[in-house]
Each structure stands twice: as C-alpha cells, then as structure tokens.
C-alpha cells in the first residue's frame, strides 16, 4: 500500500491548557446548560488525550485531489455530517449552517465591553491571546480586578461570560489557527448562536475545517487547523470493530465522554510504529462501517 511520505512534522492541538480547564470549571455551574445547548458535548474534549502520531499517519492516507477520502488497501472511508453530528450531540435537522465573519479588532473589543485604548494592539492582527480573555472573563472576580478596562456594568459583563468562553473554546479546541491564540472572527458567530433569531448549527463548519486541514496538510502545510481530537474519535470509533451491538452503548448520549470507556475493551496499537503497521495492513473486513448510534 503506497502512502504519502511528504508529510511534515505537523503542529496541532496536543495539550489542553490548564487555563481553559480552569475557566470551564469556574463557569460550569452557572452556564453549563446554556453552553451545552450550543456546543453539545464538545466541552468534554477538554478531557480527551490527543494522539498526534495517529492523526499524522492518517493524513498520509488522505486523498484530497481524487476522492477526498481516506484510502486504504481495499476500501475508502470519510467522515460524514451525520456521524459528526451524533458524536458531538448537535442536531442538523432544521438548523442553518453558521460560518464566522470578518471582525475588526476595535469591534471585537467593543462587543466585549472593553475600552479600546492600548488594548487594540493586542487584537489588530485578528488574534487574541487565550490568557488575555481568561484574565478578563474567566474568574468570578475578573470584573473587579479589571473594571477600569471595561465600559460596561458588572451585570452586562456577567451576560457576556458564556459567550466569551465559547469563543475561546472554539478558537482553541475546534478551530485553532495560531498557537496560544483565539481567532477574533469567531466572536460574532458565537453571539449569533446565543441571540440570533433562527436555530443554527456549527457541525458543517467543523467538518469543513477538518476536510480543509487534511487536504492542506497532505500537501505539505504544517499546521492542522481543524479539530484533530474529533477526527481522532471518529477514526478510532471506526477502527474498533464491535462483534455484537451493545444495546446500552447505542443509547449512550455523550459519545465523547464514553469514547474512552468503549475503546478500553480494544487492544489498540500503543505507539507510532504499531499504528503504522496497523494502517498499512488494514482491510475493509475489519472496519466498523456503521457506528451503532448512527441510523440510515
């Protein structure tokens, strides 16, 4: 089986910053239901261990110019909207796809109630440091500590906390563009998710970014800008072949949280060499073609 050998040492999200975990812990009690209504089970990715070697090896099997699929010895397979929707527990039916819109640094700061001043230089290139956002919105006393930086009341600040966390989470975990930074163009998309007049979904955007990252990296780009953790979960769920459907497994709601439990029963490769051998000899009779919870 010939695979693409021209894959660089790709950078990707391999370690969840403690800052993001602490931030989620700080606001979870007050905002969990609201955030989960927009993010489904995505926040459980904070507890998933990244397997960088597996993703890099999978990129070598990606065929961006012919079939836009992973091509193995005798079969091809690619992620679908339905599979991703079920994994992250976000509906597709009746939802309008969302995409980010270009945002100026000054508009980003004003939307967060922050005085522009010297702060503008921190976002004028389209990025904002995760720590910068956490210090101003991540702790219960953040408003008191930085109140001179805001032109809004504490009540308005409280209303923004879930929105800012979601922007930071998506920008770091799902749509990473630059190490340690968050894309400011995501903010107004998140605001629309909370306050827009129609029901929306980010599932197509997630899948599109994964596809785009696979294709770019297979051609030599050195940064994976899609969610490598979601791709990893999708890959492993298909590689772990169930010998019989487990009825209890099918109805499990949170597929991300229960992912490690399912795979604990599988004797999977445990290093890069093991995965390389596994992938180069993998055949269609060994794959789990239909995930138990995906119908149709």
PyMOL commands that set and color helices and strands:
alter all, ss='L'
color gray80, all
select helices_A, chain A and resi 18-39+42-47+52-59+81-88+105-111+117-122+130-137+142-145+147-149+154-174+184-195+203-218+228-239+247-250+259-263+272-280+284-286
alter helices_A, ss='H'
color red, helices_A
select strands_A, chain A and resi 62-63+69-71+76-77+96-97+127-129+181-183+200-201
alter strands_A, ss='S'
color yellow, strands_A
deselect
rebuild
show_as cartoon
